[in-house]
Amino acid sequence: MSVIAAQAGVLDGCQVTTHWQHALVLAERFSSATVVPDQIFVVDGPLYTSAGVTAGIDLALKLVEDDHGRELALAVAQRLVVFLKRRGGQSRFSAHLAAQVATDGRNAASQK
């Protein structure tokens, strides 16, 4: 989706993020945008970008909090069984996922 927005010029002059697997390509192909590769979401003026589907949930919770307050955002997060605000950036989560798909060693044993 970020590539479509970039091709349309929507990202020109803006700070943006995208999924960590696509951040380098987006930065190389569309140098008019500043890609922030390790953020879950980035808000730059009226432009909101996120780093994938679950990062979109994080962004949606931020919008609920901005518009309706922390209490409602926390209630929504609890209902969805997610954190209201996750700490860290994308690289932290990609490392955990790599460990989850391990087929040998200590991590593999914990998956059974």
N, C-alpha and C positions, 0 to 999 in steps of 0.2 A: 504494500500500500504506500509506503514512503516513496518508492520509486515513481509511482504515478503522480503523487503530489509534487515531487521534485521536477519531473518532466513538465508539469503544468506551471512551474515557477512559483508555486505556493511556498516553498521552503527557502527561497532566495533571501539571504541576509538574516536568516533565523537560526537559532540554536535548536537542534532537534535530536531525537534519539530514535532508534529502531532496534529490532532484535539483534543481539550480539553477533549472530552469525552473518548478518547483512550489513553491519555498521561500516566496515572497512570499504566494501563495495560502494555503498551510498556516499561515503566521504570522497572516494576517488572519482566517481562518476559525476558528482554534483558538488564541486568545490565552492559554489556560491552559498551553500548551507554549512553551518558549523555542526558537525555530528559529535554528540557527547555520548560515547559508546558504553559507558558504565552506569548510566542512569536508568531507573525503572520507568520514569516518565519525565518529560521536560515541558515546562510551560514558558512560552516566549510570547508575551503580549496576548493576542487573541488565539494564538496557535498552540494546540496541545498535541504532543506526540507521545506514544508509549512503545514499550519494547516487546510487544506481543500480547497474547490474549490475557494471561494472568496479570500482566502489568496494566492492561486496560481496566481490570477490576480495581487495582490500586488507584488508578487515575479517577475512576468513577467515584470511589469512596472520598477522594480529595474534593471532587466537585460537590458531592453531597455535603461534606463538612463545610466547604466554603459558602454554600447557598443556604444550608439549613442547620448548621451547628454540629459540634463534636458529638453530642449525645445521640442524635439521629444517625450519624455516620457510624458510631460505635455499635448501635443496635443493628444496623444493616450488616456490618462486619461480623457480628456475633451470629446473625441469622445465616450468613454465608459460610460460617466457620473459617474465616480468614483473619489475618492481622489487620488492624486499622491502618498501621503504618509499618511496613517491613523495613528493617535496617539493612544497610549495605546496598551494593549495586548489582548489576547483572552478573558480573564475573563470579560473585559468591554463589549464585544459584547454579550457574553452568558447571562449576566444580562439583557441587553436590550431585547433580544429575549424572555426571561422568562416573562417579562412584557407584551410583545406583545401577548402572548398566554393566558393571564389572561381572565377568563370567568366572573369575578365579580369585583366590585369596580371601582375606577376611571379609570384605564387603559382599562377595558372592554368597558366603555362608549365611549372612544375616537376611538374605532375601528369601530363603527357603522356609 
